[in-house]
Amino acid sequence: GWGLAHYLAARRNSAEDRPTAQAQLARALELGLPHPSLRLEALRLQARLTFADGAFARAAAAYAALAARDDLGLTAGERSELRRWARRARFFGGRGRSLVDTAPPRLEDRAPAGE
């Protein structure tokens, strides 16, 4: 169905156009996805994009809510991973830091050894 088309477009756009990808994911979920594993991946991608945007409190809530769902066939490992991402988002949110602030310097910005 059309939900799947929106999901696939969102995956394609997620690396370069997060706002568009978020809108496409919302539309995919609204229209419905044909399998619980696709709903899980769409919701996980929404949370990941929210995290990447620096909206850490919203990302933490999304990951925690996803970990608590019983309708997606989550394994114990998947639940554990989602809870870890929720903790990670709370950690960043509690420090008021962006991912840019915590990234190592780009290789070209590092001084060569011996200078």
Helices and strands as residue ranges (DSSP letters): H 2-13, H 18-31, H 36-52, H 56-68, H 76-95, H 99-102, G 107-109
